[in-house]
Amino acid sequence: MTDPVKAAPIKIAYLYEDLMNTYGDSGDVKILRYLLEKQDYQVTVTNISLTDDFDAETYDFLFFGGGQDFEQTVVAKDLLRHKATLAHYIETGKPMLAICGGYQLLGDYYKTAEGTVIKGLGILPLHTVFKADSRMIGDTEFDTAFGKVRAFENHSGRTYFDDPDKLKPLGKVIQGYGNNPEDGVEGLHYKNTIGSYAHGPILKNQNMATAISKLIVKNHQERITKQLTKTSI
């Protein structure tokens, strides 16, 4: 008998793939696809871009990569249409990985060097301030709950948590800058949403890739089981 969970494709949404993809970020999705297909799952990847309709609940994993300032400004305006579905997806503990610009846009705002405020989704209590005179670039290394991670960072945005009791960092910085030069931490780990400044891509670290692929499989199993239950009623 065919396993209905394996028969149904795992669905990945890549938010603004055509605009938010710097320093090898698309490699994260390729790595996950490879790991999942090795487990005999079918995988579909959909680019959700400007003006596209989007319901996060129909996907098993969301990926949001980094982008340059101009692209990030364009995406920020369009992204607000999806605040409700993304907030529900994140708050119900479904898996998401957001890198650099994507990570920043989950917060309240991004302030440019000129003082212009780019409005974020406001789902997570954090904000980012751009410092043009102090770019944070180079190899980075940090300890996480999944083990040690090595990657590459290149950003002038400094991210700060506005509610440290609610938000926890992804890891403790060993080398590099992480969220900002002061706090000594890298990224965000909230429920099953991970934000990070690590490019290169971050999921070349097998410990991270394996952990996220397990979350995707679990979410997929729950989504398909729920669908089958509704159909049988």
C-alpha positions in Angstrom: 0.0 0.0 0.0 1.3 3.5 -0.9 2.2 5.7 2.0 0.0 8.8 1.5 2.5 11.0 3.4 5.4 9.9 1.1 3.1 10.1 -2.0 2.3 13.8 -1.3 5.1 16.2 -2.2 6.8 18.2 0.5 6.1 21.9 -0.4 8.7 24.6 0.1 8.0 28.3 -0.4 11.0 30.4 -1.3 9.9 34.0 -0.5 11.0 36.4 -3.3 13.6 34.0 -4.7 14.1 36.3 -7.7 14.9 39.3 -5.4 16.3 37.9 -2.1 19.2 35.5 -2.9 22.7 36.7 -2.0 26.0 34.9 -1.2 24.7 31.4 -2.0 21.4 31.6 0.0 19.6 29.5 -2.6 22.0 26.7 -1.7 20.1 26.2 1.6 17.0 25.2 -0.4 19.0 22.9 -2.7 20.6 21.2 0.3 17.3 20.6 2.0 15.8 19.3 -1.2 18.7 16.8 -1.6 18.3 15.5 2.0 14.5 15.1 1.7 14.7 13.4 -1.7 17.3 11.0 -0.2 14.5 10.0 2.2 12.2 9.2 -0.8 10.1 12.4 -0.5 9.1 14.4 -3.5 9.8 18.1 -3.1 8.3 21.1 -4.8 9.8 24.6 -4.5 7.6 27.6 -5.3 8.9 31.1 -5.7 6.5 33.5 -4.0 7.2 37.0 -5.5 5.6 40.4 -6.1 1.8 40.3 -6.3 1.6 36.5 -5.9 -1.1 35.0 -3.7 0.3 33.1 -0.7 -1.1 30.9 2.1 1.7 29.8 4.4 -0.5 27.0 5.9 -0.3 25.1 2.6 3.5 24.7 2.8 5.8 22.6 4.9 8.7 25.0 5.0 9.4 28.6 4.3 12.7 30.1 3.2 13.5 33.8 3.1 16.9 34.8 1.8 19.0 38.0 1.9 19.0 40.9 -0.5 20.5 44.2 -1.4 19.0 47.4 0.1 17.0 48.3 -3.1 15.5 44.8 -3.4 14.8 44.7 0.3 12.9 48.0 0.1 10.8 46.7 -2.8 10.1 43.4 -1.0 9.2 45.1 2.3 6.3 46.9 0.6 4.8 43.8 -1.0 5.5 41.6 2.0 3.0 43.3 4.3 0.2 41.7 2.4 1.3 38.4 3.9 1.7 39.4 7.5 -1.3 37.5 8.9 -0.5 34.2 7.2 3.2 34.4 8.1 2.5 35.4 11.7 0.1 32.4 12.2 2.7 30.1 10.6 5.5 31.2 12.9 3.4 31.3 16.0 2.1 27.8 15.5 5.6 26.5 15.4 6.1 25.6 11.8 9.6 25.6 10.4 11.1 28.7 8.7 14.6 29.8 7.9 15.3 33.5 7.2 18.7 34.8 6.2 20.1 38.4 6.6 17.5 40.7 4.9 14.8 38.1 5.3 15.6 37.8 9.0 15.5 41.6 9.4 12.1 42.0 7.7 10.5 39.7 10.3 11.1 42.5 12.8 9.6 45.9 13.3 11.8 48.0 11.1 15.1 48.6 9.3 16.5 52.1 9.6 18.9 53.1 6.8 22.0 55.2 7.2 19.9 58.3 6.0 17.4 57.7 8.7 14.7 56.3 6.4 12.6 53.6 8.2 11.7 50.6 6.2 8.7 48.9 7.9 9.0 45.2 8.6 6.4 42.7 9.3 6.4 43.3 13.0 5.9 39.7 13.8 9.0 39.5 16.0 10.1 42.1 18.5 13.4 43.1 16.9 14.8 46.0 14.9 17.8 46.7 12.6 19.9 49.8 12.2 22.2 50.3 9.2 25.7 51.5 10.0 27.4 52.4 6.7 30.8 53.0 8.2 31.2 49.7 9.9 30.5 46.8 7.6 30.6 43.4 9.3 32.2 41.0 6.9 34.2 37.7 7.0 34.1 34.2 8.3 31.8 33.6 11.3 31.6 30.8 13.8 29.1 30.3 16.6 27.8 27.6 19.0 24.1 26.6 18.7 21.7 24.1 20.2 22.5 22.0 17.0 26.2 22.2 17.5 29.0 24.5 16.1 28.2 26.4 12.9 30.7 27.9 10.4 29.7 30.3 7.7 30.2 33.8 6.1 28.6 37.1 7.0 28.5 40.4 5.1 26.1 43.1 6.5 26.0 46.6 7.8 22.7 46.1 9.5 22.8 45.7 13.3 19.9 43.7 14.7 18.8 44.1 18.3 16.1 42.2 20.3 13.4 44.5 21.8 12.1 41.7 24.0 15.0 39.4 25.1 12.7 37.4 27.3 10.7 36.3 24.2 13.5 36.0 21.7 16.5 33.8 22.0 19.6 33.9 19.8 20.5 31.1 17.5 24.0 30.9 18.9 26.9 32.4 20.8 29.6 34.1 18.6 33.0 32.5 18.6 34.3 34.4 15.6 32.8 37.3 13.7 30.1 39.8 14.6 26.7 38.1 14.6 23.6 40.3 15.2 25.7 43.3 16.2 29.2 44.0 17.6 28.0 44.5 21.2 25.8 41.5 22.2 28.1 38.5 21.2 25.2 36.5 19.8 24.2 35.4 16.3 20.7 35.1 14.8 17.4 34.2 16.3 15.7 30.9 17.4 12.0 31.5 18.1 9.8 28.3 18.2 10.8 26.7 14.9 11.7 29.9 13.1 15.5 30.5 12.7 16.9 33.8 11.6 20.6 34.3 10.8 23.2 36.5 9.2 25.1 33.3 8.1 25.5 32.9 4.3 27.6 30.6 2.3 25.0 28.8 2.7 24.4 28.2 6.4 23.1 24.7 5.7 26.4 23.5 4.4 26.7 22.7 8.2 25.2 19.2 8.2 24.0 19.5 11.8 21.8 22.4 11.0 20.6 20.9 7.7 19.7 17.6 9.3 17.8 19.3 12.2 15.7 21.5 9.9 15.0 18.6 7.5 13.5 16.7 10.5 11.3 19.7 11.3 10.1 19.8 7.7 9.2 16.1 7.7 7.3 16.4 10.9 5.3 19.4 9.6 4.6 17.6 6.4 3.4 14.5 8.2 1.0 16.6 10.3 -0.2 18.6 7.3 -1.0 15.6 5.2 -2.6 13.7 8.2 -4.8 16.6 8.8 -5.9 16.7 5.2 -6.7 13.0 5.2 -8.7 13.3 8.4 -10.8 16.1 6.8 -11.4 14.1 3.7 -12.5 11.0 5.6 -15.1 12.9 7.7 
